[in-house]
Amino acid sequence: MIYPEFFEEKIRFNRVRELIKEQCLSSMGKERVDGMRFVTLHDVIRRWVNQTNEFKRICVEESSFPTSYYIDVRGPLNRIRVEGLYLEEREMFDLRRSLLSVKDIVRFFKNKEEQNVYPHLREIASKVMVYPYIFDRIDAILNKFGKIKDSASPELARIRTDMVKKQGSVSRKMASILNHARKEGLVEAETNVAIRDGRAVIPVPAGNKRKLNGIIHDESATGKTSFIEPTEIVEINNEIRELEYAEKREINRILVAFSDGIRPYLDDLVFSYEFLGIMDFIRAKAKFALQINACLPDMVTHPEVNWEDATHPLLYLQHAAEGKAVVPLNIQLNKEQRIVLISGPNAGGKSVCLQTVGLVQYMFQCGLLVPMDERSTMGIYNHIFIDIGDQQSIENDLSTYSSHLLNMKYFLKNGTPETLILIDEFGTGTEPALGGAIAESVLKEFNAMKLNGVITTHYTNLKHYASGVEGIENGAMQFDTHQIKPLFKLLIGQPGSSFAFEIARKIGLPEGLLDSAKAEIGEDHINFDKHLREIARDKRYWENKRDNIRRKDKQLEDVYEKYLSQLESSKKERNKIVEKAQKEAEELMANANKRIERTIREIKESQAEKERTKKARASLSNFKEKLENQDDKQKHKIEREIERIKNRKKRKGEKQEQEEFSESNDNVKANAPVKKQVKKTKVVDDGIIRKGDKVKLEGQSLPGEVMQINGKNAQVAFGHLVTNVKVSRLEKISNNQVKQAMRSLNQPSLGANLAETVRQRKLTFKADIDVRGQRADEAIQIVTNHIDDAVMCEVGSIKILHGKGNGILRQMLREMLNTMPHIKSFRDEHIQYGGSGITIVEIDI
């Protein structure tokens, strides 16, 4: 049951119908859209929404689905149920084309049986009968342009042949008569044969009309020309006219015979067009679902609303056209939270939330997909009652408040636990104190009846009541108190403030007037509104804090899993290497044993001393034990490394938790500060070069400090000189190593020598470099070093001569240049000086 009778206009479902109609290909589909209705049968709704969801998949994934010639021929088919009536030539052509579309659709779903896809749509298509006899009969009668063939019957072929012959005879005789008339001067030289009333005639000047024997069929508007059919061809034209009548009678006979032949199949043919209309209707719903980004959520049989990121479809389309985003709605209605009482400022989105719930629920129970997250849950309601807007009536002597009370009476009389009620501005329209009291009593009765619903209000007494009773939950539309503007986001669990004074102050009402209003309303009410705002602000803060902690925990968990995976991989690799080494060692030992045994045998044969043999065996045993001990040490070493990294990760997590706990305590007032002793842990060097690390350039002894990391490059300060080098060329060193290097070098003289080296380098540096014939990796290294020298020498532009060839070296060098942060730009040389064989590089110095 839907209430009131203009329910669809209230929630703007009539606009949804119009948008779906725009997607239809035929009048049959539009009829189905007009026939959409609210249903409460779970199985029917499930079948409808699954059909639409399957067709949505077809629209996205399939390109071969037939969409041509959705022509409605049900009217002509029902007409020929009367014997003697027949399909016209055009109607027969439409029948053939539309039945071909039905046939192609049935074939499309039949080909999907093996893939076991689109089961709900295949079930509909399996009931359609397609008769080849009808196609064969139409193809025997009509050509590809929809015209009756000469071969449709032997009689028709004979008639048309005779007509062609007669028309040819008329043409020849008319040409002969016209030529004779020209010679006699009866007509002008440029005169040609004309047609009047389907007859061939000769235009003759009025003064000569008696000189040409024949029948006058017409005259020109001025009367100066007469159109005469010569006597010689009158009889032939009469014969042609008789043949035309005979042709029409034969065509009618053929069409009647065809109609009589398909009359036994009329019921199946009409059902085929019902099927075509259903396909058009489901396709239109799927297309609309794609427009509003709708999906198929989980569906349950009992009343329930558990929506995530739901949007108002019409508002979504409007904002999408304007390039704006819609704030999604998250809301729940269940056994524990049956009614949500939404409060908040005017123009804050309360009514939009209410209309979204009504429209989306109604759409789903009409078989449409709904715009929300797929993880949402949709329940089924037997009734939806709505009270939105002004329903006053002069004819019925109803005021606004009276109309609201009549709606409340209807809700109380007809509501059940399977009813969804939607009430906007609950209790308004009369004196606030009395209206609030009546509204609270009605709300208590709604709760006792276990109705489900969404109600918006500004009344404080309703907020108080909802906060202390089971089954009703407060909801607030969030508001930015700093910018004094609504956020259009629903927050469940707390009442909302109307922000009346803030909005009035923003509009510009005098401050004295606002102070007077505060004095009138009382301090308690003002403080209640203030506390609501403070609670909302604190809740947002702690929600943001909780989200940050969750995000950091997720990042920490990902890094932890990555480390474990790498360690396990390293352990497996080590075991493979150790296993291979053991096999090689065993082979080596076996060969050694054989050699030793042979040596002992030779010693025995030479009657050598037994003591010497024992020493050889003892030496071999010691060697074997040494190899085995070394292998065990390697295993224990890797296991200790894995355990060390796990402990380090654990300590890092504990430290992060302690920091987050400390940070949260800074935002909460406490009676006394709490101090925690944090055990310092030894930082293990992981070998990764970071900003601030002490490093040494390969091939040099002067230590430097990393100033900045830019991808694979680093900016390093060596004394007073700052340069860019690749990270791979740097070696991380400790502070002790820095001190030793500085002691071994004479720093003042080193600085002077370095300055002199740079000065000499500037004098000898050449901006052009030739890397032709080099391999790609060698060329990249040479160019990198050359650019470092250019930066050191403060040269702003260099030329790289790499040649044209296949362009591979040029491409790789330019990819490398793209990764270097101090490269301002690069380009080809002018065509006269080498073109694409030379790259000019601009350096940011």
HELIX and SHEET records of a PDB file:
HELIX    1   1 PHE A    7  ILE A   11  1                                   5    
HELIX    2   2 PHE A   13  LYS A   21  1                                   9    
HELIX    3   3 SER A   27  ASP A   34  1                                   8    
HELIX    4   4 HIS A   42  GLU A   61  1                                  20    
HELIX    5   5 ARG A   74  ARG A   79  1                                   6    
HELIX    6   6 GLU A   89  LYS A  110  1                                  22    
HELIX    7   7 PRO A  119  ALA A  125  1                                   7    
HELIX    8   8 PRO A  132  ILE A  141  1                                  10    
HELIX    9   9 ASP A  150  ALA A  152  5                                   3    
HELIX   10  10 PRO A  154  GLU A  184  1                                  31    
HELIX   11  11 ALA A  206  LYS A  211  5                                   6    
HELIX   12  12 THR A  231  ILE A  262  1                                  32    
HELIX   13  13 ARG A  263  TYR A  265  5                                   3    
HELIX   14  14 LEU A  266  GLN A  291  1                                  26    
HELIX   15  15 PRO A  313  ALA A  321  1                                   9    
HELIX   16  16 LYS A  350  PHE A  364  1                                  15    
HELIX   17  17 THR A  400  ASN A  414  1                                  15    
HELIX   18  18 PRO A  432  ALA A  448  1                                  17    
HELIX   19  19 THR A  460  SER A  467  1                                   8    
HELIX   20  20 ALA A  500  ILE A  507  1                                   8    
HELIX   21  21 GLU A  511  ILE A  521  1                                  11    
HELIX   22  22 GLU A  523  GLU A  605  1                                  83    
HELIX   23  23 LYS A  610  ASP A  666  1                                  57    
HELIX   24  24 VAL A  727  ARG A  729  5                                   3    
HELIX   25  25 ASN A  735  SER A  744  1                                  10    
HELIX   26  26 GLN A  747  THR A  764  1                                  18    
HELIX   27  27 ALA A  776  MET A  792  1                                  17    
HELIX   28  28 ILE A  808  THR A  819  1                                  12    
HELIX   29  29 ILE A  831  TYR A  833  5                                   3    
HELIX   30  30 GLY A  835  GLY A  837  5                                   3    
SHEET    1   A 7 ILE A   2  TYR A   3  0                                        
SHEET    2   A 7 HIS A 383  ASP A 387  1                                        
SHEET    3   A 7 THR A 419  ILE A 423  1                                        
SHEET    4   A 7 ASN A 452  THR A 456  1                                        
SHEET    5   A 7 GLN A 337  SER A 343  1                                        
SHEET    6   A 7 GLY A 471  ASP A 480  1                                        
SHEET    7   A 7 LYS A 485  ILE A 492 -1                                        
SHEET    1   B 4 ALA A 194  ARG A 196  0                                        
SHEET    2   B 4 ARG A 199  PRO A 205 -1                                        
SHEET    3   B 4 THR A 225  PRO A 230 -1                                        
SHEET    4   B 4 GLY A 214  GLU A 219 -1                                        
SHEET    1   C 4 ASP A 298  MET A 299  0                                        
SHEET    2   C 4 THR A 377  MET A 378  1                                        
SHEET    3   C 4 VAL A 305  ALA A 310 -1                                        
SHEET    4   C 4 LEU A 329  LEU A 333 -1                                        
SHEET    1   D 5 LEU A 721  LYS A 726  0                                        
SHEET    2   D 5 ASN A 713  PHE A 718 -1                                        
SHEET    3   D 5 PRO A 703  ASN A 710 -1                                        
SHEET    4   D 5 LYS A 694  LEU A 697 -1                                        
SHEET    5   D 5 LEU A 730  LYS A 732 -1                                        
SHEET    1   E 4 ASP A 768  ASP A 770  0                                        
SHEET    2   E 4 SER A 797  LEU A 801  1                                        
SHEET    3   E 4 ILE A 838  ILE A 843 -1                                        
SHEET    4   E 4 ILE A 823  ASP A 828 -1                                        
END                                                                             
